């Protein structure tokens, strides 16, 4: 789980990628700390909420 959170943080900070588009999606994501692709449907809601600054 920690690897997943770090992956998302790097994607947001370095690449300005937002994963909100994967909410309710059937896509499979390649996460470096996971052996198999991760279905977007099982992502924690905390990762799919737009951060307001």
N, C-alpha and C positions, 0 to 999 in steps of 0.2 A: 504494500500500500504506500509506503514511504517513497519508493521509486516512482510510483505513478504520480504522486503529488509533485515531486521534483521535476519530472518530465513536463507536466503541465506548466509549472512555474517558468522553466527555461523557455518553453514555446511562447509563453506570453511576453516575457521580458526581452528575449533576444530576437524573436521573429514576429512579434505582434500578432500572433495567431490566437484566435478566440474559439473555444470549443463549444460555444452555445449552439452553433449550427448542428451539433451532433445530438442534441436533446431530441428524444423520440425518433432516433435514426436507427437503421439496420446496419450501418457501416461497422467495419472491424478496424480497430486501430493497432498500429505497430508501436508498442511501448518497449524500449530497450531492456528494461528490467524484467519483462515477462517473456517466457519462452514462446507462448502461443499468442496469436492476435486476440485482442480484447474487444468483445462486442460493445459498441457504444451504449447499448441499452442497459448495461450493468454499471455504468459510471455513476459515482456518487453525486447527488444533487449539488453538493458544495462546490464541485468543479464546473458545474454548468450554469452558475449564476453570474450575471454580469456584475462586475465590481464597479461601484459608483465612487468616484473620487472627486 
